[in-house]
Amino acid sequence: MNARDVVNELVRKGGNPKRMGLTEGFWTDTIFKWVKQGYPTQRVYKLKDEAFRRDEDGMMDVAPEDGWYVEPEQPWRHFGFDMVGGAGRFDLWPIRGYSEVVEENDQWVIRRNGAGASLKYWKHKMGTPEHIDFRMTSREVWERDYKPFLLEWDAERVNLKLARKSYAELKEAGVWQHFGQMFIWEIMRQSLGDVTLYTSLLTDPDWIHDINRTYTVFFKRYYTYIFEQVGLPDGMWLFEDMGYNAGLFASPKTFEKLIFPYYREMVDFFHAYNLPVILHSCGSVAQAMPLIVDAGFDALNPMERKAKGNDPFAFAEKYGDRLAFVGGLDIRHLESNDKDVVKREVVNYVEGMKSRGARLVFAVDHSVPPTVDYDTYRYAVDVYREHMWY
């Protein structure tokens, strides 16, 4: 069985997996630190606008032109991941390609995106963007200044050259290739801002429905185009951070009424192409688990262990017949950089999920930060491989 076969057995209901799968995400400055600890680099030909890691700080950037670039070896090749993200995506902001520098210095930059939102980003290290300012503060502004762009067809939203190159590379490698990006919840948070979003959930739910309906139609239209022009992946991801460490950002009832009908619609759309769908949500998702299962998602990621109620063992016992799981190893154990701790916790987690019949793609409960050493992560993968067989 190649990697693609392995993951299909894991994430498709009714499968009979022989072993667990492996995937991971990394903070960009983690890999740069690891290069100094012996992680290999390579010379790679990149297309214009394709992602690459800068030599000076390891941060992700886009290639200004076609050409050769030196960067760290791709982690999915280096560690032998089974599940890998492809480039089947599109520009989802209303005003395509818009990025205005509002303010910057040597350490950070504030950029306004195509939804009118200004977000602050670190230049030389990774972190979640700080929300600064939002223009889409009313239904009138949405309907006048932004919604019309989403109703127009614009093939330039998709970089077909890049998507086809990535698709062919991952297809040849035999890995389980997925497409995906953030959907309605994260889009609204980065368009309206938290204050306008949370207020409008209560005071103007019809506006929320209008945004979600517009984007659901928009997503279906562009993914249909990508599938036709690039090809079908092996599965899909939706990246939606619905919670913080103590609970959901809105009540389960609010999510059920205003958000999850559109999740179900997108899941049904992808299922019509026979594509499994994985939901990514940071923060506490325990209260949303019944909704996640009922919406038809095939797998859940990452089950952040610091967040309230996120117990992968309990999730596996209650929902394992309907959900596969991606992630869930407490990253704090790897941050100890103590191999005895790492071995004990990796074995406990992998064997604990196996004993509960869980279908697991092994990864941590969030991206690997630079506090984890290269040798520590390599050792964790080695321990996992000793215990990955069902």
C-alpha positions in Angstrom: 0.0 0.0 0.0 1.3 3.5 -0.8 0.6 6.5 1.3 -2.6 7.3 -0.6 -4.0 3.9 0.0 -3.2 4.1 3.7 -4.9 7.4 4.3 -8.0 6.4 2.2 -8.4 3.4 4.5 -8.2 5.7 7.5 -10.5 8.6 6.6 -13.1 6.7 4.6 -15.8 5.2 6.7 -15.8 1.5 6.6 -12.1 1.2 5.8 -9.9 -1.5 7.2 -6.6 0.3 7.9 -3.4 -1.7 8.4 -1.5 1.2 9.9 -1.8 4.8 11.0 -0.9 7.7 8.8 1.6 10.6 9.3 1.3 14.3 8.6 2.4 17.5 10.3 2.4 21.3 10.1 5.3 23.5 11.2 5.8 27.1 12.2 7.9 28.6 9.5 10.7 29.7 11.9 10.9 26.1 13.2 12.3 24.8 9.9 14.8 27.7 9.7 16.0 26.9 13.2 16.3 23.2 12.2 18.5 24.0 9.3 21.1 25.2 11.8 20.6 21.8 13.6 21.3 19.8 10.4 18.1 19.8 8.5 18.9 19.5 4.8 18.5 22.2 2.2 17.9 21.9 -1.6 17.9 23.9 -4.8 14.4 24.0 -6.2 12.9 25.6 -9.3 9.9 27.8 -8.4 7.2 29.3 -10.5 6.3 33.0 -10.1 4.0 33.4 -7.0 4.9 29.9 -5.7 5.6 29.7 -2.0 9.2 29.4 -0.9 11.2 30.0 2.3 13.5 32.9 2.4 17.2 32.3 3.2 17.6 35.1 5.7 14.9 34.1 8.2 13.1 31.0 6.9 9.8 32.8 6.6 7.3 31.9 3.8 7.3 34.2 0.8 6.2 34.0 -2.8 8.7 33.8 -5.7 8.9 37.1 -7.5 9.7 35.3 -10.8 10.3 31.8 -12.2 13.7 30.5 -11.2 15.9 28.5 -8.9 15.8 29.0 -5.1 17.6 27.5 -2.2 15.3 26.4 0.6 14.9 23.7 3.2 13.9 20.3 1.9 10.1 19.9 1.8 9.1 18.4 5.2 6.7 16.0 3.6 9.5 14.4 1.6 12.1 14.5 4.4 9.9 12.8 7.0 7.8 10.7 4.6 4.4 12.1 5.3 1.3 10.2 4.0 -1.0 13.2 3.9 0.1 16.4 2.0 -1.6 19.7 1.1 -1.7 20.7 -2.5 -2.1 24.0 -4.3 -5.7 23.7 -5.4 -7.0 27.0 -4.0 -8.2 30.4 -5.1 -8.1 34.0 -4.0 -11.1 34.2 -1.7 -11.2 37.9 -0.9 -13.8 40.0 -2.7 -11.2 42.3 -4.3 -8.8 39.8 -5.9 -5.1 40.3 -5.4 -5.4 43.3 -3.2 -2.8 43.9 -0.5 -2.2 47.4 0.7 0.6 48.2 3.1 -0.9 50.5 5.7 2.1 50.7 8.0 5.4 48.9 8.5 8.8 48.9 10.3 11.7 46.4 10.5 9.7 44.0 12.6 6.1 44.0 11.4 3.8 45.1 8.6 0.1 46.0 8.6 -1.6 45.0 5.4 -5.2 45.7 4.3 -6.7 42.7 2.4 -9.3 42.5 -0.3 -12.1 42.5 2.2 -11.1 45.8 3.7 -9.5 44.4 6.8 -6.1 45.5 8.2 -4.1 42.8 9.9 -0.7 43.1 11.5 1.9 40.4 10.7 5.4 39.7 12.1 8.1 39.9 9.3 10.7 37.5 10.7 8.8 35.1 12.9 5.5 33.3 12.7 2.4 34.2 14.7 -1.3 34.8 14.4 -2.1 38.2 12.8 -3.3 41.0 15.1 -6.7 42.4 14.1 -6.3 46.2 13.6 -9.1 47.8 11.6 -12.1 46.7 9.5 -14.2 48.5 6.8 -16.9 45.9 6.4 -18.9 47.0 9.4 -22.4 47.0 8.1 -24.6 45.1 5.6 -24.7 48.3 3.5 -20.9 48.3 3.1 -20.9 44.5 2.3 -23.6 44.8 -0.4 -22.1 48.0 -2.0 -18.4 47.5 -1.8 -17.6 43.8 -1.6 -20.4 41.3 -2.4 -20.5 42.3 -6.1 -17.0 41.1 -6.7 -17.9 37.6 -5.4 -20.8 37.3 -7.8 -18.6 37.9 -10.9 -16.7 35.1 -12.5 -12.9 35.7 -12.4 -10.7 32.8 -13.6 -7.6 34.8 -12.5 -8.5 33.9 -8.9 -7.0 30.5 -9.6 -3.3 30.1 -10.4 -3.7 27.1 -12.7 0.0 26.8 -13.6 1.0 26.5 -9.9 -1.9 24.2 -9.1 -1.1 21.8 -11.9 2.6 21.7 -11.0 1.8 20.9 -7.4 -0.9 18.4 -8.3 1.4 16.4 -10.7 4.3 16.4 -8.1 2.1 15.0 -5.3 0.3 12.6 -7.6 3.6 11.1 -8.8 4.8 10.8 -5.1 1.8 8.6 -4.3 0.8 10.7 -1.2 -2.8 11.5 -0.1 -3.2 14.9 -1.6 -5.7 17.4 -0.2 -7.0 20.8 -1.3 -8.5 23.3 1.1 -8.6 26.7 2.7 -10.5 28.6 5.3 -14.3 28.9 4.9 -17.1 31.1 6.1 -16.3 31.4 9.8 -12.7 32.4 9.4 -13.5 34.5 6.3 -16.0 36.5 8.4 -13.6 37.0 11.3 -11.0 38.4 8.9 -13.5 40.5 7.0 -15.9 41.9 9.6 -13.7 41.6 12.6 -14.7 39.9 15.8 -16.8 42.8 17.2 -19.0 43.3 14.1 -19.2 39.5 13.6 -20.3 38.6 17.1 -22.7 41.5 17.3 -24.3 40.7 13.9 -24.8 37.0 14.9 -27.4 38.3 17.3 -28.6 41.6 15.7 -28.6 40.8 12.0 -28.6 37.0 11.4 -30.0 37.6 7.9 -26.8 39.4 6.9 -24.7 36.5 8.2 -26.8 34.1 6.2 -26.3 36.3 3.1 -22.5 36.3 3.5 -22.5 32.6 4.0 -24.8 31.9 1.1 -22.7 34.1 -1.2 -19.5 32.4 -0.2 -20.9 28.9 -0.3 -22.0 29.4 -3.9 -18.6 31.1 -4.6 -16.7 28.1 -3.2 -18.7 25.6 -5.2 -18.2 27.5 -8.4 -14.4 27.8 -8.0 -13.8 24.3 -6.8 -15.8 22.9 -9.7 -13.5 24.9 -12.0 -10.3 23.6 -10.1 -11.5 20.0 -10.3 -12.2 20.4 -14.0 -8.9 22.2 -14.9 -6.5 20.6 -12.4 -8.0 17.3 -11.3 -9.6 15.7 -8.3 -7.5 15.5 -5.1 -7.9 12.6 -2.6 -9.7 14.8 -0.1 -10.6 18.2 1.2 -9.9 20.3 4.3 -11.8 23.2 5.7 -9.8 25.4 8.1 -12.2 27.0 10.6 -11.0 28.0 14.1 -14.3 27.9 16.0 -13.0 28.0 19.5 -10.5 29.4 22.0 -9.0 27.6 24.9 -12.2 27.7 27.1 -14.9 27.1 24.6 -16.5 28.0 21.3 -16.6 31.6 20.0 -20.4 31.4 19.8 -23.0 29.1 21.4 -23.6 25.7 19.8 -27.2 26.9 19.0 -25.8 29.9 17.1 -23.3 27.7 15.2 -26.1 25.2 14.4 -28.4 27.9 13.0 -26.1 30.2 11.2 -22.9 28.3 10.3 -23.3 24.5 10.2 -26.0 24.4 7.4 -23.3 25.7 5.1 -20.7 23.3 6.4 -23.2 20.5 5.6 -23.8 21.9 2.1 -20.0 22.0 1.3 -19.5 18.5 2.7 -22.3 17.2 0.6 -20.8 19.0 -2.4 -17.4 17.4 -1.9 -18.9 14.0 -1.1 -20.7 14.2 -4.5 -17.1 14.0 -6.0 -16.4 11.1 -3.6 -14.0 13.3 -1.6 -13.6 12.9 2.2 -13.7 16.1 4.1 -11.5 17.0 7.1 -12.4 19.8 9.5 -9.6 21.8 11.1 -10.5 23.8 14.2 -8.2 25.1 16.8 -9.5 25.7 20.3 -12.1 23.9 22.3 -14.5 22.0 20.0 -16.1 19.6 22.5 -19.4 21.4 22.5 -19.5 21.3 18.7 -18.7 17.6 18.3 -22.4 16.5 17.7 -22.7 19.2 15.1 -19.4 18.2 13.4 -20.5 14.6 13.2 -24.0 15.5 12.0 -22.6 17.7 9.2 -20.9 14.7 7.7 -17.3 15.5 8.2 -15.0 12.5 7.8 -12.2 13.5 10.1 -11.3 16.1 12.7 -8.0 18.0 13.3 -6.1 19.0 15.5 -7.8 18.4 18.9 -5.8 20.9 20.8 -5.0 19.4 24.2 -4.7 22.7 26.1 -8.3 23.6 25.2 -11.2 22.7 27.5 -12.8 19.3 26.8 -10.5 18.3 24.0 -9.9 14.6 24.9 -9.0 12.5 21.8 -9.6 9.3 23.8 -13.1 10.4 24.7 -13.8 11.6 21.1 -12.6 8.2 19.8 -14.8 6.3 22.2 -17.9 8.3 21.4 -17.5 9.2 17.7 -14.8 6.9 16.4 -17.3 4.9 14.3 -18.1 8.1 12.4 -14.9 10.2 12.5 -11.3 9.7 11.8 -8.8 11.9 13.7 -5.7 13.9 12.5 -3.4 15.1 15.3 -4.0 15.1 19.0 -0.5 14.6 20.5 0.1 17.3 23.1 2.9 19.4 21.7 4.1 20.3 25.2 5.6 16.9 25.4 7.8 17.5 22.4 8.7 21.0 23.7 10.3 19.3 26.7 13.0 17.9 24.3 13.3 15.0 26.8 13.4 11.8 24.8 12.1 9.7 27.7 9.1 12.0 27.9 8.6 12.0 24.2 8.8 8.2 24.0 6.4 7.7 26.9 3.8 10.1 25.6 3.9 9.1 21.9 3.5 5.4 22.9 0.7 6.3 25.3 -1.2 8.3 22.7 -0.7 6.0 19.7 -1.5 2.8 21.7 -4.4 4.6 23.5 -6.0 5.5 20.2 -5.4 2.1 18.8 -7.0 0.4 21.8 -10.1 2.5 21.2 -10.3 1.5 17.5 -9.6 5.1 16.4 -8.5 5.7 12.8 -5.6 8.1 13.3 -3.3 10.2 11.2 -0.5 10.9 13.6 0.4 14.6 14.3 0.6 17.0 17.2 -2.3 19.0 18.5 -1.0 22.2 16.7 1.8 23.1 14.4 5.3 22.3 15.7 6.9 25.5 17.1 10.7 26.3 17.2 10.9 25.3 20.9 11.0 21.7 19.6 14.5 20.6 18.4 15.0 18.8 15.1 16.3 15.6 16.8 13.3 15.6 19.2 10.8 15.6 16.3 12.8 13.0 14.4 12.8 10.8 17.5 9.0 11.3 17.9 8.4 10.1 14.3 10.7 7.1 14.9 8.7 6.1 18.0 5.5 6.5 16.2 6.7 4.2 13.4 7.5 1.5 15.8 3.9 1.5 17.0 1.9 2.6 13.9 0.6 -0.9 12.9 -2.9 -1.9 13.8 
